[in-house]
Amino acid sequence: MYDNPQAAPGAVFALPDHRLITLIGRDAATFAQAQFMNDVALLEPGQWQWSGWLTPKGRVIALFAVLKRSDEAIWLVLPDAEPTAVRDALKRFVFRAKVAIEVRDDLQVTGAFAAPTVASGARFAGDDARDDLELDLSGAGGARTLRIGAPQGALSDDADAAARWHAQDLLHGLPRLPASQAEHWTPQQLSLDRLRAFSVKKGCYPGQEIVARTHFLGQAKRGLVLLESEMPLDAGADVHAGPLALGKTVASGNDGPHALALAVMPIDREASPLLVGTTSAHERALLGGLAR
């Protein structure tokens, strides 16, 4: 249970670390298909998926939700990555493609711990004319709705609610990568197969050769583990079992009074007492349920 007062059920709160990038133009879907690690061509208009952008060496630069409004309108919801830097980096690969890539600061991302009004599973819903959309992020931890729309002037930032949202992402196995952990980890090391966030079958994209080789040769030896502690756990900290360094934390947050972290650790290993830096921690099962 949370020590601080929680947002009332259904109350809408700001998610200031979530930002929006749009790809608009005749080649928007084609550009997204060529650059991102999931198969955008499988999406019907009105559907979304988890995806990301990789370095040529197959390391995750940013994770995001891809919303296909049409073949000429692709929206990216970035939970953590700095949107201007991602936009500018993407623009270097446009060449002759007919696509405009912009950060939409005129729209706000909000959340609510309540079931969506219309959206369900992989299908988002909303008012196209007003750029007002909702996504279903419900899972084993309960109902959640993410909304995109015009800023709500009366809406105050609820830091406790946003922190609880962040913790729910970690519990579901969605790595909330800080800048220090970008470009370090492959999709397999981040267990993104659980979220069906990458494809090993579609055509080329940056890092695809590394991702496919790891998959087909069975070389994924590390994956995500959820850790819990009564003391703070920082992203980037080493995880030890006795004198042996087993892995590193990649994302952290708080689940009420408990600190959480997602760590990249060996898949085949014996359970043992763990230290994150100098802090005692133990494994906690991932809830699952975010895959779309």
C-alpha positions in Angstrom: 0.0 0.0 0.0 1.1 3.6 -0.6 1.9 5.8 2.4 1.0 8.9 0.4 -2.6 9.7 -0.7 -3.4 8.2 -4.0 -5.2 9.7 -6.9 -8.9 9.0 -6.7 -10.0 6.1 -9.0 -10.4 7.5 -12.5 -8.7 10.8 -11.7 -6.7 12.1 -14.6 -3.1 13.2 -13.9 -0.2 14.5 -16.0 2.5 12.2 -17.3 5.2 14.9 -17.8 7.9 12.3 -18.8 5.7 11.1 -21.7 6.1 13.1 -24.9 4.7 12.9 -28.5 6.4 12.8 -31.9 4.4 12.6 -35.1 5.4 11.4 -38.5 3.2 12.9 -41.2 3.3 12.5 -44.9 2.9 10.1 -47.8 5.9 8.0 -46.7 5.2 8.0 -42.9 4.4 4.3 -42.5 7.2 3.3 -44.9 9.7 5.4 -43.0 8.6 3.9 -39.7 8.8 0.4 -41.1 12.4 1.0 -42.3 13.6 2.5 -39.0 11.8 0.9 -36.1 12.3 -2.6 -34.7 8.7 -3.7 -34.8 6.5 -4.5 -37.8 4.5 -1.4 -38.5 3.1 -3.0 -41.6 1.1 -5.4 -39.4 -0.8 -2.6 -37.8 -4.2 -1.6 -39.1 -5.2 2.1 -38.8 -6.4 2.5 -35.2 -4.0 0.0 -33.7 -0.8 0.5 -31.7 2.2 -1.6 -30.6 5.4 -1.3 -28.5 8.5 -0.6 -30.5 11.8 1.1 -30.4 14.7 2.5 -32.4 18.1 0.8 -32.4 21.7 1.6 -33.1 23.4 -0.3 -36.0 24.8 -2.6 -33.3 21.3 -3.5 -32.1 21.3 -1.4 -28.9 18.1 0.4 -27.8 18.1 4.1 -28.3 14.5 4.7 -27.3 11.4 2.7 -26.5 7.9 4.0 -27.4 4.4 3.1 -28.4 3.7 3.4 -32.1 0.1 4.5 -33.0 -0.9 4.0 -36.6 -3.6 6.6 -37.4 -3.2 6.0 -41.1 -0.4 5.2 -43.6 0.3 8.9 -43.6 0.1 9.6 -39.9 2.2 7.7 -37.3 2.4 8.9 -33.7 5.1 7.9 -31.2 4.5 8.1 -27.5 7.9 8.3 -25.8 7.8 7.5 -22.0 11.4 8.6 -21.3 13.6 9.6 -24.3 14.2 13.3 -24.9 11.9 13.9 -27.9 13.9 16.7 -29.6 17.0 14.6 -29.7 15.1 11.6 -31.1 13.3 13.8 -33.7 16.6 15.4 -34.9 18.3 12.0 -35.1 15.4 10.5 -37.1 15.5 13.5 -39.5 19.0 12.5 -40.6 17.5 9.4 -42.2 14.6 11.0 -44.1 16.6 11.6 -47.4 14.0 11.9 -50.1 11.1 10.4 -48.1 7.9 12.5 -48.0 7.6 12.7 -44.2 7.6 15.5 -41.7 8.8 14.6 -38.1 7.8 16.9 -35.4 7.5 17.1 -31.6 3.9 17.9 -30.6 4.2 20.1 -27.6 0.7 21.3 -28.2 -0.6 18.0 -27.0 -0.4 16.5 -23.5 -0.1 12.9 -22.3 -2.1 12.0 -19.2 -3.0 8.9 -17.3 -5.8 7.5 -15.2 -6.1 4.3 -13.1 -9.4 3.4 -14.8 -10.6 1.4 -17.7 -10.7 3.2 -21.1 -14.0 4.5 -22.4 -13.7 2.8 -25.8 -10.1 1.7 -26.4 -9.3 -2.0 -25.9 -6.1 -4.0 -26.2 -4.2 -3.1 -29.3 -6.9 -0.7 -30.6 -6.8 2.9 -29.6 -9.8 5.2 -29.8 -10.8 8.9 -29.7 -11.8 12.0 -31.6 -9.6 12.3 -34.8 -10.8 15.8 -35.4 -9.5 17.0 -32.1 -6.4 14.8 -31.9 -7.9 13.3 -28.7 -6.9 9.7 -28.2 -6.9 7.0 -25.5 -4.9 3.8 -25.2 -5.6 0.7 -23.0 -2.6 0.0 -20.8 -4.5 -2.3 -18.4 -2.8 -5.4 -17.1 -2.5 -7.7 -14.2 -2.0 -4.7 -11.9 -5.4 -3.2 -12.8 -7.0 -0.9 -15.3 -5.0 2.0 -16.8 -5.8 4.5 -19.5 -3.3 6.7 -21.3 -4.7 9.8 -23.0 -3.3 12.2 -25.6 -5.0 15.5 -26.1 -5.1 19.3 -25.7 -3.5 20.4 -22.4 -6.0 20.6 -19.5 -5.5 23.9 -17.8 -7.0 22.8 -14.5 -4.9 19.6 -14.4 -2.2 19.7 -11.7 0.8 17.5 -11.7 0.3 14.6 -9.3 3.9 13.4 -8.7 2.6 10.4 -6.5 0.2 9.2 -9.3 2.9 9.6 -11.9 5.4 7.6 -9.7 2.8 4.9 -9.3 2.3 4.8 -13.1 6.0 4.4 -13.5 6.1 1.6 -11.0 3.3 -0.2 -12.8 5.3 -0.1 -16.0 8.3 -1.7 -14.2 6.0 -4.4 -12.7 4.8 -5.3 -16.1 8.3 -5.5 -17.5 8.4 -2.2 -19.5 11.9 -0.8 -19.0 11.7 2.9 -18.3 15.2 3.7 -19.5 16.9 6.8 -18.3 19.4 8.5 -20.6 22.3 6.7 -18.9 21.0 3.4 -20.1 20.2 4.3 -23.7 22.3 2.6 -26.4 23.6 -0.1 -24.0 21.1 -3.0 -24.3 19.7 -5.3 -27.0 16.0 -6.0 -27.2 16.5 -9.5 -26.0 18.5 -8.3 -23.0 15.6 -6.1 -22.1 13.2 -9.0 -22.5 11.2 -7.0 -25.1 9.9 -10.3 -26.6 7.5 -10.3 -23.6 5.9 -7.1 -25.0 6.1 -8.3 -28.6 8.1 -5.1 -29.2 10.4 -6.2 -31.9 10.3 -8.4 -35.1 12.9 -10.9 -36.3 11.0 -11.6 -39.5 10.4 -8.2 -41.2 12.8 -6.5 -43.6 15.9 -4.6 -42.7 16.0 -1.9 -40.0 19.0 -0.5 -37.9 20.3 -3.3 -35.8 18.1 -6.0 -37.4 21.0 -8.3 -38.2 22.1 -8.4 -34.5 18.6 -9.0 -33.3 17.8 -11.7 -35.8 21.2 -13.5 -35.3 20.7 -13.5 -31.5 17.2 -14.9 -31.9 17.9 -17.6 -34.5 21.2 -18.8 -32.9 19.7 -18.9 -29.4 22.3 -16.5 -28.1 20.1 -14.6 -25.7 21.7 -15.4 -22.4 20.5 -12.5 -20.3 17.1 -11.0 -19.6 15.1 -8.7 -17.2 14.7 -9.5 -13.6 12.5 -7.4 -11.2 14.2 -6.6 -8.0 12.7 -5.2 -4.8 14.3 -3.5 -1.8 13.4 -1.4 1.3 16.1 1.0 0.2 16.5 3.1 -3.0 17.7 1.2 -6.1 19.4 3.3 -8.8 19.6 2.6 -12.5 23.1 1.7 -13.6 24.1 -0.1 -10.3 25.9 -3.4 -10.4 24.0 -6.5 -9.1 26.2 -8.9 -7.1 25.6 -12.4 -5.6 28.4 -12.5 -3.0 31.6 -11.5 -4.8 30.2 -12.3 -8.2 28.9 -9.5 -10.4 25.8 -10.9 -12.2 24.3 -7.9 -13.9 23.2 -4.3 -13.9 20.0 -2.4 -13.1 18.6 -0.5 -16.1 15.4 1.1 -14.7 14.2 2.0 -11.2 11.2 3.4 -9.4 9.1 3.0 -6.2 6.1 0.8 -5.5 4.7 2.5 -2.5 7.3 2.1 0.3 9.3 -0.5 -1.8 12.0 0.4 -4.2 11.9 -1.4 -7.5 14.5 -2.0 -10.3 14.6 -3.9 -13.5 18.0 -5.6 -14.0 19.7 -7.4 -16.9 20.8 -10.7 -15.4 21.8 -14.2 -16.6 18.7 -16.2 -17.6 20.1 -19.5 -16.3 21.3 -19.0 -12.7 20.7 -20.2 -9.2 18.6 -18.0 -6.9 20.8 -16.3 -4.2 20.9 -13.3 -2.0 21.5 -10.1 -4.1 23.2 -6.8 -3.5 22.5 -3.8 -5.7 25.5 -1.7 -5.1 25.6 -2.1 -1.3 21.8 -2.5 -0.9 20.1 -5.8 -0.2 17.4 -6.8 -2.7 15.4 -9.8 -3.7 13.7 -11.0 -6.9 10.0 -10.3 -7.4 7.9 -11.9 -10.2 6.9 -9.7 -13.1 3.2 -9.3 -13.4 3.1 -9.3 -17.2 0.1 -8.1 -19.2 1.4 -5.2 -21.2 1.9 -7.0 -24.5 -0.2 -5.8 -27.4 
